[in-house]
Amino acid sequence: MGHYHRLTLMEREELSRMFAAGYSLRATAHALQRAPSTLSRELTRHRTSPVTYRAVPAHQRATRWAHQPRKPRKLAADLRLRRAVLARLAQRWSPEQIAHSLRQQYPQDPAMQISHEAIYGYLYGLPPRHRQARPHSAPPAAASFSAVPQGPARLACRPGDGQTVQPK
């Protein structure tokens, strides 16, 4: 399955023309090289009436919806949970350690439990000035390749045809 790309305004214009001309959904999908289900969802979401689809308002609406969060992040919505997480972050705990400790500390309170992915999402959703700077570790030393045979004679060391090791 390939990476999904949103419909462009030009694709919406073509969908609008073909829809108005009475082309089937499958024929339109084939012409646009899109899945019929993609176009079906587009028409369901953005049709102004059962027989009318306008590309520009649909594109504007889709763009607006794409930039709106679906629901508030759990850490943004719950002050008590946010305080608990930020206190542990201040102690330089990792998001994995925080998630694990909250599960152990509040086993019967799902509102005080959060995944480490949600913590990372919250942190990287913040502006950079609110993230805690951490020193980068030194890069690993260059790998030593001393075990690799040197010189052009390496292939000569291999057994020739019929000289393989015999099974015992």
N, C-alpha and C positions, 0 to 999 in steps of 0.2 A: 504494500500500500504506500503510495507516494505521499509527500508532504502536502497538506491542504493549504490552498491559497484562497482568500476571499474573492468573491466576484468583483470584477472591475466595473467601472461605469460603462465602458464599451460593451462588456458582456451583458450587462443589464439592459442597455439600449437594444442590443440584438435580441435578447429574450423578449423585450417589450414588443418589438416589431413582429417577431415570429408568433408570439402569443396572439397579437391582434389579427394576424393573417390566418390564424386557425391551425397552425402547425401543431402536431402532437408533441407532448412533452419529451418523448423519446427521440423524435426527429430533431427537436431543438437541442436536446442534450448532446446528441451526436454531432450536430453542427458546431456547438460550442466546445466540444471535447470535455464535457462535464458529466458527472453522474446524474441520472434522472432524479435521484432523491435530493440532490443539492438544489436543483431547480424547483422541485416540488416544495421544499422547505422555504425557498426564496419567495415563491408565489403565495404560500400560506401566510408568511410573515408580513409581506409588503403589498398585497393586493388591496386596492382601495374599494373594489366591489368584486362580485364573482366574475365579471367580464372585463375588468379594467386593472391594468398594471402600469404604473408610471415609473420609469427608470430613475430619473433624477431624485424625486422625493424618496424613493426606496433606497438609493445609494446614500443620501444624506442621513436617513434614519439608521441605516446599517452602520455607517461610520460613527454616528453619535452613540449607538448602543455598544459598539466595539470598545469604546473608550470609557464606558461606565463600569465600575465594579459590579459584579453579580450580587454580592452581599458583602457586608463589612467583614474584615478579617477578625478572627476570634480575639486576637490580642488587642485590636483597636477597640472592640466593643466591650470587653470585660476588664474593668479597671483593676479588680482584685487579682486576676490572673496576670495581667500585664505587670503589676508591681512585683509579684512573685518571680516572674521570669527576669525582669530587669535587675532585681536584687541579686539573682544568681549570675547573671551576665556580668554584673559589677565585680563579682568574686572570681571572674574569668572562667566560669563553667562553660562547657560546650553545649550547644543545643541538644545533643543526644543525652548528655548527663542531666540537663534540666528536665527534659521530657520524662526520663526514667525516674528521677526523684519525685516529680509531681505525681506520677502514677502510684508510687509507693506511699507518698505522704497523704494523698487524697483518693484512696481506692474506691470510695462510694460516691465521689463527687465528680461527675463527668465535666462539669463546667470548669474545674480546675485541672483538667488534663488536656494536653496538647501534643501534637507530634513535633518532632524536630524539624520536619519540612516546613511546618507552619511558622516555626520560630525563624528559620532562615528566610522564608518569604517575607515576614514582617521586617526583619533586619535589612534585607536588601531592597525593600520598598521604601525605607526611610531615606531622606537626603543624606549624602555622605558625611556631613558635619555631625550627624547624630550617631554614626557608627563609631565603635571604639576601634582606634587604630591599634593594630597588633604588629609587633616586629616580625619581619619575614625571616624564616630560618635561612641559614647559609645554604647555597646550592650544594648538592652532593658532589663529592670529589670525582674527578674524571675516572671512568671505569678503566681498570687495568686489563689489557688484553694479552697479558704475558702467556696465558695458556694456549693461545692460538699459535700454531706452528708458523714460523717465519720462513721466508724464502720461497723460491719457485718450485721446489721439489716435493711439495705436499701431495700432489696427485700420484707421484711415483711411489709413494708409500702404500697406496691402496692395492689390495690383491687384484690380480687380473681375472679374466673370465675363467670360470671353473676352479678357481682357487679359494672359494668361499669356505667358511668354517663348516665342518661336517657335524650334524647332530649326533649326540651321544646315544 
